[in-house]
Amino acid sequence: MAAVDSSPSGAPAPQLSDISHAVDLEEEQIARRKRAEEIGKWALPIIVMAAAIWFWDRIVVWNEIPHFILPRPGLVLETLWADRAMLFESLWVTVKITALALLVAVVGGVGLAVLFAQSKFAEMSFSPFAVILQVTPIVAIAPLIFIYIESKLVGLLLCAWIVAFFPILANTTLGLNSADHNLRDLFRIYRASRWQRLIYLQLPSALPYFLGGLKIAGGLALIGAVVAEYVAGSGGIDSGLAFRILEAGYRLNIPRMFAALILIAGTGVLIYALTSLTSYLLLRKWHESALKREQ
Amino acid sequence: MNVASQPALEGAAPIDRSARETVLRMRQIDKTFRGGVVALHEMNLDIRKGDFISLLGPSGCGKSTALRLIAGLMRPTAGRIEWEGGGGKDDLGVVFQEPTLMPWATVEQNVWLPFRLQGKSLGSCREKIYEALALVGLENFGKSYPRELSGGMKMRVSIARALVTDPRIILMDEPFAALDEITRQKLNDDLLNLKAKTDATVVFVTHSVFESVFLSDRIVVMAARPGRVVKEIEVPEPYPRGIEWRTSPTYATIARETSDTLLGTLSPGAEVH
């Protein structure tokens, strides 16, 4: 159609094609800043980390620090490679205990939270136990556990579980109770059973809270596993990384201590990445925390 | 459409509503909360098939309490609520002030909810779900998530969910109060079209005089302290109603009468919220 000079309402409507693309300086600036942030998000951590390692290396060289006090990063890497058979075997033990403890924490934490959500009286009766277990430092409980429990593996598992299960219990309980009140009414009006309310309303409502708890519990399970092994202390074939660190400390094998430490830290980062990814994948469709904002 | 079957009325001749069969009776309903607050005193109401009833009144007049009593979310302190022929599973559909959708579920899954709770599969209900979505103009949004929709569209999904089981009564608790004026007007028009198409029975809680006169065929004016019914006002205009109704002298007269009744209920110093 030909260009309309005047719309029926009187005022001429501007044609979109007539509006020249004037450059908005502020918008440009915002776009530029965004691009810089995109790059910086990946580049900065890598650069700073590399600089820190380089600086560590230089400090050792400049001050001529002997390797049995502070090894150079290169030596730590060499040790990691040289002792790889022993270290990775120990890593596997630690990872196994951590993963099992986290699994039991998820089952126990969610199970207990569901029980609490079903019965206020159960919550009143048992939540003090959960709180006491949580606030008592695990190093203080662990020696007792290893007295009463024969199997070292079970003892370690129990310690890691005690540390890891509370955030899952607390968060999931909160989540189960935070289902929208109108939706609860709606479920009552439609005569939903307890079970239906749990499956279709409370568990989905609790999912974001549970996943928040899982992120914390993942790190805590690793800490629990390592601390418990320090207390348990005994060596042998199936010793985890904590024991390797203790052992290397007695022998003043500082590079191996660092190598083991790197493996533990790496495991912690990996657990965090995995739980974050799980959370993102499960929530990206609907939850505010996983949505990208337009502006 | 059912509209065609209605006789053409000259002027505003009243429709004989007593011929409609009664769906629900409220008899001498009292509701007293602990602490002695009388939320509702001796309320009587007959809801008949095809009625569009507005409960109109200031805050604290017990209109929401009345709705919760009908919904079975509360029990009356005294009095009886009787469903004609007894209560059943498809008695009610409800629309709240918020859309009240499950954010983790798609639009079609949200509308499926009443059937899902009856143990029916999504596949077996899909036809009905999309019929309801078509009634509110959202048949192309079945796979969307609520967050992808505007406020008005979410409210439409909520209405579709209330309609989908073809319930005996649809309860609406100030459903459009949180929407902007333009969207509210549009939804009011659409609600009346829906009403004309489905002949649903609606109980609508509002504190807007104009909304109540525009929408309903019976306005139940309520007062606070204690919550009670002061007057029932008939709106004899047949459906469908449109812009002509909104600007007609009859509309103005009834709105005036309703306003005056409402003002008369206010004790000095009290305010309409």
Contacts between the chains, C-beta under 8 A, distances in Angstrom:
chain1	res1	chain2	res2	distance
A	180	B	100	6.4
A	182	B	96	4.6
A	182	B	98	6.1
A	182	B	100	4.2
A	183	B	100	5.6
A	183	B	102	6.7
A	185	B	71	7.4
A	185	B	73	5.7
A	185	B	94	7.6
A	185	B	96	7.7
A	186	B	94	6.1
A	186	B	96	7.7
A	186	B	100	6.3
A	186	B	113	7.7
A	187	B	117	7.2
A	188	B	72	7.7
A	188	B	73	6.2
A	189	B	71	5.3
A	189	B	72	6.8
A	189	B	73	7.0
A	189	B	92	5.5
A	189	B	94	5.6
A	190	B	89	7.9
A	190	B	113	7.2
A	190	B	114	5.2
A	190	B	117	4.7
A	190	B	118	7.9
A	191	B	89	6.3
A	191	B	117	7.1
A	192	B	117	4.7
A	196	B	117	5.7
A	200	B	102	7.9
A	200	B	113	7.6
A	200	B	116	6.9
A	200	B	117	7.5
A	201	B	102	7.4
A	204	B	102	6.8
A	204	B	104	4.6
A	204	B	105	7.8
A	207	B	104	7.3
A	285	B	104	7.5
A	285	B	145	5.9
A	286	B	103	4.7
A	286	B	104	4.9
A	286	B	145	5.3
A	286	B	146	7.7
A	286	B	147	6.2
A	287	B	103	7.1
A	287	B	104	7.7
A	291	B	147	7.2
